Amino acid sequence: MKNYTITVNGNVYDVTVEEGAGGAAPVAAAPKAAPAAAPKAAPAAAPKAAAGAGSVKVEAGAAGKIFKIEASVGQAVKKGDTVIILEAMKMEIPVVSPTDGTVASIDVSVGDSVEAGACLATLN
């Protein structure tokens, strides 16, 4: 017999399943309280590419998730060019360069969650 814990629509069930080829149906126990969600780890305080960090910060305008990185380190960008695309509330929001420059560092990865005002990249 094997024991499993299964969550369906927020209800947690302990299920015992018999092993083997006999066609026995699984026996489900009464639902139990759902375990508390583990707290998420705090974002790293130091940027990923601190050594090449530039003086101009490219910051997130809203909280969201990094959807796409449009620019790469060393790439020249003009004021208003899209550097990163942020996904917030099912919308894609371009994060643009505040000034002309060269991308010195990209401090996030695709899929990262960021807060409003977080530094996403730096320019020289």
C-alpha positions as CSV (number, residue, x, y, z in Angstrom):
1,M,0.0,0.0,0.0
2,K,1.2,3.5,-0.8
3,N,0.0,6.7,0.9
4,Y,-0.3,10.0,-1.0
5,T,-1.4,13.5,-0.1
6,I,-3.5,15.1,-2.8
7,T,-4.9,18.6,-3.0
8,V,-8.1,19.2,-5.0
9,N,-9.6,22.7,-5.2
10,G,-7.8,23.7,-2.0
11,N,-8.9,20.6,0.0
12,V,-6.2,18.2,1.1
13,Y,-6.9,14.4,1.0
14,D,-4.8,11.5,2.3
15,V,-5.2,8.7,-0.2
16,T,-4.1,5.1,0.3
17,V,-3.6,3.0,-2.9
18,E,-3.0,-0.8,-2.9
19,E,-0.1,-1.9,-5.1
20,G,-0.5,-4.8,-7.5
21,A,-2.7,-5.8,-10.4
22,G,-5.8,-6.5,-8.3
23,G,-8.4,-3.8,-9.3
24,A,-8.9,-2.4,-5.8
25,A,-10.2,1.2,-5.7
26,P,-8.3,3.7,-3.7
27,V,-9.7,4.6,-0.3
28,A,-9.9,8.4,0.4
29,A,-9.7,9.8,3.9
30,A,-11.6,12.9,5.1
31,P,-10.2,16.2,4.0
32,K,-7.7,17.8,6.4
33,A,-6.6,21.4,6.8
34,A,-4.4,22.6,4.0
35,P,-0.8,23.3,5.1
36,A,0.3,26.9,5.3
37,A,2.2,28.1,2.3
38,A,5.9,28.4,2.8
39,P,7.1,32.0,2.8
40,K,8.8,33.0,-0.4
41,A,12.5,33.9,-0.3
42,A,13.4,37.6,-0.3
43,P,15.0,38.8,-3.5
44,A,18.7,39.0,-3.5
45,A,20.0,42.4,-2.3
46,A,23.0,42.5,-4.6
47,P,22.6,42.7,-8.4
48,K,23.7,39.7,-10.4
49,A,26.3,41.6,-12.4
50,A,27.5,44.2,-9.8
51,A,31.0,44.3,-11.2
52,G,29.9,45.9,-14.5
53,A,27.2,48.0,-13.0
54,G,26.7,51.4,-14.7
55,S,25.7,54.7,-13.3
56,V,22.2,55.0,-14.8
57,K,19.5,52.7,-13.4
58,V,16.7,51.2,-15.5
59,E,13.9,50.6,-12.9
60,A,10.6,48.7,-13.0
61,G,7.6,51.0,-13.2
62,A,5.3,48.4,-11.7
63,A,5.5,45.2,-9.8
64,G,5.4,42.1,-12.1
65,K,7.3,39.3,-13.7
66,I,10.2,39.6,-16.2
67,F,8.7,38.5,-19.5
68,K,11.5,39.1,-22.0
69,I,14.9,40.8,-22.0
70,E,15.2,42.8,-25.2
71,A,18.8,44.3,-24.8
72,S,22.1,42.6,-24.0
73,V,25.1,43.7,-22.0
74,G,27.3,45.9,-24.2
75,Q,24.4,46.9,-26.6
76,A,24.0,50.6,-27.3
77,V,20.5,52.0,-26.6
78,K,18.8,55.3,-27.3
79,K,16.5,57.1,-24.9
80,G,13.1,55.3,-25.1
81,D,14.4,52.0,-26.5
82,T,12.9,48.9,-24.8
83,V,15.4,47.2,-22.6
84,I,13.1,44.7,-20.7
85,I,9.5,43.7,-21.0
86,L,7.6,43.3,-17.7
87,E,4.4,41.3,-17.4
88,A,1.9,42.8,-14.9
89,M,-1.8,42.0,-14.6
90,K,-1.7,40.0,-17.9
91,M,-0.2,43.0,-19.8
92,E,3.2,43.3,-21.3
93,I,4.8,46.6,-20.2
94,P,8.0,47.8,-21.9
95,V,10.7,49.2,-19.6
96,V,12.6,51.7,-21.6
97,S,16.0,53.3,-21.4
98,P,15.8,56.7,-19.6
99,T,18.8,58.0,-21.6
100,D,21.2,57.2,-24.4
101,G,23.9,54.8,-23.3
102,T,25.4,51.3,-23.3
103,V,23.9,48.5,-21.3
104,A,26.3,47.8,-18.5
105,S,24.4,45.1,-16.7
106,I,21.1,43.1,-16.8
107,D,20.3,42.4,-13.1
108,V,17.3,40.1,-13.6
109,S,16.4,36.9,-15.5
110,V,13.3,35.9,-17.4
111,G,10.7,34.7,-14.9
112,D,12.0,36.8,-11.9
113,S,9.3,38.6,-9.9
114,V,10.2,42.2,-9.2
115,E,8.7,45.1,-7.2
116,A,8.0,48.6,-8.5
117,G,11.1,50.7,-8.5
118,A,13.5,47.6,-8.5
119,C,16.7,48.1,-10.5
120,L,16.4,45.8,-13.6
121,A,19.5,47.0,-15.5
122,T,22.1,49.7,-15.6
123,L,23.6,51.9,-18.3
124,N,26.9,53.7,-18.8
